[in-house]
Amino acid sequence: MSDLSILMPVFNERETVRNAVEQVLATSYPVDDVELVIVDDGSTDGTAELLAELARDPRVTLASHPVNAGKGAAVQTALQQASGTYAAIMDADLEYSPDDIATLLQPILDGEAEVVYGTRGFESHSAFSFWYVIGNKGVTLAANLLFNSYLGDIMTCHKVMRTEIFRSLSLKSRGFDIEPEITGKLLARGERIYEVPIRYRARGRAEGKKLTALDGLRVLRTLVECRLLAFR
């Protein structure tokens, strides 16, 4: 059993995954034992072969889906494999820094919070596009209105909490709507989310950015569903 499980969903990230894994494993965290749980979500670009090599490190646990099932499905598989007291999500595309996971974990270790999010500032040098930022702010506003909360960034990848809390959410979403489902279910049960500023470098379409306007609509639908479930 480890102290911290870092969950890494991966789909066709051959260009960045080696660097991402090496960065995660080289980072210093405020706990003794760290495991990296990687789920290859049906990659077809040679990522699987790279991951098989990287999984020789005893700190790495590797699982795979035979076909692409979506980020949410990969996160759920990683969560099933996790043995850590705490869990954090880390994408393999290098938009986020694993150094920030250590910063997010500290308020939990200090007893100041149960759930911590890394909030992106979306400065001009770190934004993908105007509409991407507006879309993110729009769905975050929707969450705040629905749950009477005041969060800055619900779609951030960097979310850290006790693994038992993470598992208790009984997540169902298969795609990118896993992010609002996590937030919606946490807010519906009254969890207070502690936010910490983080670094962020958004990729463009040419670099593999996968989010679309349709994902934004799925996010809104998921938030509404979580709010309605809270009334039952």
VENGITA-V80840 format. One line per field, one symbol per residue. ss: DSSP state (h for helix, s for strand, l for the rest). psi: psi as a letter, one per 20 degrees, with the letter a starting at -180 (. if undefined). burial: I if it has 9 or more other ideal C-beta (glycine too) atoms within 8 Angstrom, else O. A space follows every 10 residues. Layout:
ss=???
psi=???
burial=???
This chain:
ss=lllsssssss llllllhhhh hhhhhhllll lllsssssss slllllhhhh hhhhllllls ssssslllll hhhhhhhhhh hllllssssl llllllllhh hhhhhhhhhl llllssssss lllhhhlllh hhhhhhhhhh hhhhhhhlll llllllllss sshhhhhhll lllllllhhh hhhhhhhhll llssssssll llllhhhlll llhhhhhhhh hhhhhhhhhh hl
psi=prhppopopp ollhhihggg ghgghiqpqk rgppqoopoo lkqjjihghg hhghihpiip pprqphrpiq gghgggghhh ipjqhqqqpo rjjjhqpihh hghhhghghi jirhppqopq hlrhijqgrg hggggghghg ggghghjlrm qinijqhnpp rqhhgghiil qhqhbijhgh gggghghhjj ppppqpqrqp opqrghijpi qrhhhhhhgg ggggghghhh i.
burial=OIIIIIIIII IOIIOIIOOI IOIIIOIOIO IOIIIIIIII IIIOOOIIOI IOOIIOOOOI IIIIIOOOII IIIIIIIIIO IIOIOIIIII IIIIIIOIOI IIIIIIIIOO OOIOIIIIII OOOOOIIOOO OIIOIIOIII OIIIOIIOOO IOIIIIIIII IIIOIIOOIO IOIIIIIIII IIIIIIIIOO IOIIIIOIOI OIIOOOOIIO OOOOIIOIII IIIIIIIOOO OO
